[in-house]
Amino acid sequence: MKIIVLVLLAAIVIALFSGLFFLAKDKDHPPSPRLLTALKVRVSLSILLVVLLVISYQMGWLTGLAEQ
């Protein structure tokens, strides 16, 4: 489970920096489709991570901090 969460976090950070790169590179073209695609990927991965963590907690694969 830890590996999946770390991979998703790394993918979110990569999408964040690719969006920053496209924002800086395409500043002459304001409606940049590459920037919007990077934003869509980052938001989708973030939602997937939150849903995965909630489902994992509900299934008992994760324990709360109070139980440790």
NORZI-V272134 format. One line per field, one symbol per residue. phi: phi as a letter, one per 20 degrees, with the letter a starting at -180 (. if undefined). burial: I if it has 9 or more other ideal C-beta (glycine too) atoms within 8 Angstrom, else O. Layout:
# NORZI-V272134
phi=???
burial=???
This chain:
# NORZI-V272134
phi=.ffffffffffffffffffffffffdffcgeeffffffffffffffffffffffffffenfddfffee
burial=OOOOIOOIIOIIOOIIOIIOOIIOOIOOOOOIOOIIOIIOIIOOIIOIIOOIIOOIIOOOOOOOOOOO
